[in-house]
Amino acid sequence: MKQIVFNTPGSAEVLSIIDVPIPEPKVGEVRVKVKAAPVNPSDVVFIQGVYGIPPQFPDSPVGFEGAGEIDVIGTCIGPDLKIAQGQRVAFATLGTWSEYVVVPATSLLPIPDNLSFEEGAQFFVNPFTAVAMLDEVNLQKGDWLLLTAAFSSLNKMVIQLAKKAGIRVIGTVRRAEQVQPLIDLGAEAVVNTKENLLTDRVKSLTEGKGVQACFESVGGDIGTQAIASLGKDATMLIYGLMSGEEAKISYGPTIFRTPTIKGFWLSRWMEESSVVDKAKVAKQVYTIMQQGDVTLDVEKIFPLAQAAEAVTYSTQSGRRGKVVIQCG
Ligand SMILES: NC(=O)c1ccc[n+]([C@@H]2O[C@H](COP(=O)([O-])OP(=O)(O)OC[C@H]3O[C@@H](n4cnc5c(N)ncnc54)[C@H](OP(=O)(O)O)[C@@H]3O)[C@@H](O)[C@H]2O)c1
């Protein structure tokens, strides 16, 4: 089978396509014929060698999530799992930019009939992060949530979920054309940080109180302003660093408003959450997707052999949705 691999950290040009044997499922595992896998920012930083999990050379596989059809069911899988050959499933494992993957049968999520493989392939990383982060900050109706880089796939999901829960979202963007679509999606206010100072806008929107929570993924000056926008006992979850620059902490507001600033990483959450909590979030994600409560936008689809082009395209500014690799 064909698989995308790399042998040295770098950007798109380090990727190559090789032939490897089709993997065989062991006890409790299934083999899935992969149909689609997204290019996420985590894939890009993994290829650069700066992600939380280091690549294992030679021939490190790539891709953390995907969607496909069950091809072979391994042994010792109980009937209560209700899986069948040909079933459409989403999964998370390293190496999804391949024609086949082998995954534990218990880790599969069925894809609702209303979703394509390209949408189902985005079922794990962003939806689980969105639901788990919203659970963690536990906001009440009317609370303010600040989202930096609000036009990201993840935040478009958060906006739609927050709107349903009556949470008021302030989002930041750096392109004027991204303001109105986020208002249409349910954001209360969208700040174009190229034109406005975030701290001023948050101050006036929240009548000087600041926000109750912030999901921060940019860093640099935007991160610095987001920290200064936190209200009394607010929680900031730092989960990305898209500018590549560190933010500064304003000591005054931190002393007097006593916010909590901490990291969020889905891999840790997956490792450390109880089976019950994970099942709860998985059920929430499945229901949200089945009911069409959030949209999973796809910008462009590339064949597996053009994974390098897909990575380059994914790093371009101004995309409207995910870049997806069609694996088979
Ligand atoms: N910690 C975790 O467990 C976890 C899980 C999931 C996702 N994430 C992180 O969440 C973030 C979003 O992921 P995604 O898949 O939703 O991304 P995405 O759909 O690729 O969107 C990226 C967004 O970030 C904006 N952006 C990029 N660089 C920026 C910068 N320097 N300043 C301001 N905005 C910038 C882009 O805006 P433009 O259109 O203006 O370029 C775009 O709207 C990523 O950092 C990802 O690593 C973390």
The ligand as an SDF file (V2000), in Angstrom:
LIG
                    3D

 48 52  0  0  0  0  0  0  0  0999 V2000
   -3.9270   21.6050   21.8690 N   0  0  0  0  0  0  0  0  0  0  0  0
   -4.7380   20.7900   21.2160 C   0  0  0  0  0  0  0  0  0  0  0  0
   -5.0680   19.6880   21.6980 O   0  0  0  0  0  0  0  0  0  0  0  0
   -5.2860   21.2040   19.8810 C   0  0  0  0  0  0  0  0  0  0  0  0
   -6.2670   20.4410   19.2610 C   0  0  0  0  0  0  0  0  0  0  0  0
   -6.7940   20.9080   18.0500 C   0  0  0  0  0  0  0  0  0  0  0  0
   -6.3010   22.0660   17.4520 C   0  0  0  0  0  0  0  0  0  0  0  0
   -5.3020   22.7360   18.1030 N   0  0  0  0  0  0  0  0  0  0  0  0
   -4.7650   24.0040   17.5750 C   0  0  0  0  0  0  0  0  0  0  0  0
   -5.8560   24.8400   17.2430 O   0  0  0  0  0  0  0  0  0  0  0  0
   -5.4510   25.7690   16.2870 C   0  0  0  0  0  0  0  0  0  0  0  0
   -6.5060   25.8290   15.2000 C   0  0  0  0  0  0  0  0  0  0  0  0
   -6.5650   24.5880   14.5090 O   0  0  0  0  0  0  0  0  0  0  0  0
   -7.4990   24.4330   13.2280 P   0  0  0  0  0  0  0  0  0  0  0  0
   -7.3500   23.0550   12.7070 O   0  0  0  0  0  0  0  0  0  0  0  0
   -8.8430   24.9090   13.5750 O   0  0  0  0  0  0  0  0  0  0  0  0
   -6.7800   25.4910   12.2640 O   0  0  0  0  0  0  0  0  0  0  0  0
   -7.1580   26.0210   10.8210 P   0  0  0  0  0  0  0  0  0  0  0  0
   -8.5340   25.6370   10.4420 O   0  0  0  0  0  0  0  0  0  0  0  0
   -6.0250   25.6860    9.9460 O   0  0  0  0  0  0  0  0  0  0  0  0
   -7.2050   27.6130   11.0310 O   0  0  0  0  0  0  0  0  0  0  0  0
   -6.0930   28.3540   11.3640 C   0  0  0  0  0  0  0  0  0  0  0  0
   -6.5680   29.7890   11.6430 C   0  0  0  0  0  0  0  0  0  0  0  0
   -5.5600   30.4680   12.3430 O   0  0  0  0  0  0  0  0  0  0  0  0
   -5.3730   31.7380   11.8000 C   0  0  0  0  0  0  0  0  0  0  0  0
   -3.9780   32.1220   11.9730 N   0  0  0  0  0  0  0  0  0  0  0  0
   -2.8920   31.4560   11.5390 C   0  0  0  0  0  0  0  0  0  0  0  0
   -1.7800   32.0950   11.9280 N   0  0  0  0  0  0  0  0  0  0  0  0
   -2.1790   33.1790   12.6040 C   0  0  0  0  0  0  0  0  0  0  0  0
   -1.4870   34.2530   13.2340 C   0  0  0  0  0  0  0  0  0  0  0  0
   -0.1500   34.3190   13.2480 N   0  0  0  0  0  0  0  0  0  0  0  0
   -2.2120   35.2250   13.8210 N   0  0  0  0  0  0  0  0  0  0  0  0
   -3.5510   35.1740   13.8210 C   0  0  0  0  0  0  0  0  0  0  0  0
   -4.2590   34.1960   13.2500 N   0  0  0  0  0  0  0  0  0  0  0  0
   -3.5840   33.2010   12.6430 C   0  0  0  0  0  0  0  0  0  0  0  0
   -5.7730   31.6080   10.3400 C   0  0  0  0  0  0  0  0  0  0  0  0
   -6.2230   32.8680    9.9100 O   0  0  0  0  0  0  0  0  0  0  0  0
   -5.8470   33.4780    8.4730 P   0  0  0  0  0  0  0  0  0  0  0  0
   -6.9240   33.0290    7.5370 O   0  0  0  0  0  0  0  0  0  0  0  0
   -5.8660   34.9320    8.7470 O   0  0  0  0  0  0  0  0  0  0  0  0
   -4.5040   32.9530    8.1120 O   0  0  0  0  0  0  0  0  0  0  0  0
   -6.9120   30.5800   10.4220 C   0  0  0  0  0  0  0  0  0  0  0  0
   -8.1490   31.2120   10.6180 O   0  0  0  0  0  0  0  0  0  0  0  0
   -4.0730   25.3190   15.8220 C   0  0  0  0  0  0  0  0  0  0  0  0
   -3.0860   26.0610   16.4820 O   0  0  0  0  0  0  0  0  0  0  0  0
   -4.0150   23.8690   16.2740 C   0  0  0  0  0  0  0  0  0  0  0  0
   -2.6910   23.4200   16.4830 O   0  0  0  0  0  0  0  0  0  0  0  0
   -4.7900   22.3450   19.2870 C   0  0  0  0  0  0  0  0  0  0  0  0
  1  2  1  0
  2  3  2  0
  2  4  1  0
  4  5  1  0
  4 48  2  0
  5  6  2  0
  6  7  1  0
  7  8  2  0
  8  9  1  0
  8 48  1  0
  9 10  1  0
  9 46  1  0
 10 11  1  0
 11 12  1  0
 11 44  1  0
 12 13  1  0
 13 14  1  0
 14 15  2  0
 14 16  1  0
 14 17  1  0
 17 18  1  0
 18 19  2  0
 18 20  1  0
 18 21  1  0
 21 22  1  0
 22 23  1  0
 23 24  1  0
 23 42  1  0
 24 25  1  0
 25 26  1  0
 25 36  1  0
 26 27  1  0
 26 35  1  0
 27 28  2  0
 28 29  1  0
 29 30  1  0
 29 35  2  0
 30 31  1  0
 30 32  2  0
 32 33  1  0
 33 34  2  0
 34 35  1  0
 36 37  1  0
 36 42  1  0
 37 38  1  0
 38 39  2  0
 38 40  1  0
 38 41  1  0
 42 43  1  0
 44 45  1  0
 44 46  1  0
 46 47  1  0
M  CHG  2   8   1  16  -1
M  END
$$$$
